[in-house]
Amino acid sequence: MMTIRSMQESDRASVLDMMRVFYASPAVHTDGSEEIFQADVSACVGDSPYAEGFVFEQDGKLAGYGMIARSFSTEFGKPCIWIEDIYLLPAYRRGGAATQFIQTLRSTYPNAVIRLEAEEENVTALAAYHKNGMTELPYIELILL
């Protein structure tokens, strides 16, 4: 069983290494940048009211990380937790960590809508999300940077 705990400053280097791999993979549409990665980790280990970071450990070794963003959904009339990142090192994939993370979020934020984005080519991740009761929404996402 994986241990999921809050991300700490001491996790920064390991999380940054994993972010570089994750954002260079086909699972993410954008490549990110070192500046963004540093800002993300700083928000997750700092006092940001919007971001929260987690690390996944197994047998005392860092196995992955997750990041969420908090918001409010006017569509559903309740708080919204956006799962921004879920990344596991290859040796720890398909072991139930995504399920455990989603269950942790559901128990930590019982009245919130939990949402995430996934690339449709990421069939393994989509299967895990569907297994946890998540359904796809028929939206087109737009962005303005």
N, C-alpha and C positions, 0 to 999 in steps of 0.2 A: 504494500500500500504506500502510496506517495504521501509525503507530508507537504502541505501547502501552508506557507507562512507569508507574512508581510515582507516586501522587499526592503532591504536595508542598504545603507550607503556602502557597506562592505561587499555587497553583491554587484556593485556598479560594473567592474571590469568584466565579469563573467556575463552579465546581462547584455552589455554592449557587444561583446563577441557574438552572442546568440542573435542579437538584433541585426548585426551586419549580414549574417547568413540568411536569416528570415527575410529581410527586405530585398535581398538579391535573388530570392527564389521566385518561382512562378506563383506561389501562394499569395503574393502581394503585388498589387498593380503598380505601386510607386517604389522607387529605389531608396527613398529617404536620404539622409545626409548625416554626417557626423554631428553637425550642429543640432539637428532634430533629435537624433538618438540621445545626445547628452541632455537636451531639454526635457525629453520624455522621462528619462530616469530621474532627473532632478525633481520633476513634478511628482513622480511616484514615491520618492523617498522624503520629500519635503512636506510642506503643509498645504499643498494645493487642495482646494475643495472639490476640484473636478477630476483629478486622476488618482488612481490607487494601483500599486504594483504588488505582485505576488511572485514568489519563486516556488518551484516544485523541487523537492529533495527526495532522494531515495537512497537508503543506506548511507546517509551522511554526505551524499554527492549531489551537486546541483544538476538537475535533470531538465530544467526548462523554466520558463517564466510566463506570466500573464499580466496584462494591463487592462484596466477598465477606465471608462470615463462616465461620470455621473451627469445626468440631465433630467429633464421632466418631459414626459410625453403628453402633449395636449390631445393627441389622437386617442390615447387610452386613459387619460386623466389620472396618471400616477407617475411616481419616479421611474426613471429609465436608467438601466445599467447597460452601457455599450461595452461589449467585449472587444477591445481594440486589437489586442495581440494574444495569441496562444501559440507558444513555440516549445517544442520538446526536442531535445537532442535525439538523433535517429535511434540510438540504443534503447530509448525509453518510450518510443511510440507504440501505439496499439496496446497499451497496458491499462487503459481506463483513466488516464490522468485528465483528459478533457471532460469525461463524465464526472469525475470527482470535483473538478474546478466548477463546473456548472452547478452541481449540487451544493457546493460551498457558497456560491453566489446566491442561490435560491434560499438557503437558510440564513445567510447574512442580510439579505435584502428581500424579505418575504413578500413585501407589497409592491415590488418593482417589476416592470417589464424588463426582460433580458433580451437584448438584441445583439446581432453581430453581422458582419459582412464576410462573405467568402467568395473566392473565385470559383466559378462553376466547374473548372477543370480539377479542382481539389476534391476529388470524389471521396477520398478517405475521410477528410475532415467533414464533408457534408454528411456522410453516413453516420459519423459520431454525433453530429448535431441533431440529425433526424431521430436517432436512437434515443436522444434525451428529450424528445417531444417538441423540438423546434420545427417550425414550419416556414416555408419560403413565402415572402411577400412579393406581390407583383409590381414592384416599384422600379422606376428608373432613377438612379441616383445622380444628382448633379452636384457640382462643386464650383466654388468661386474662391480663388486664393488671392 
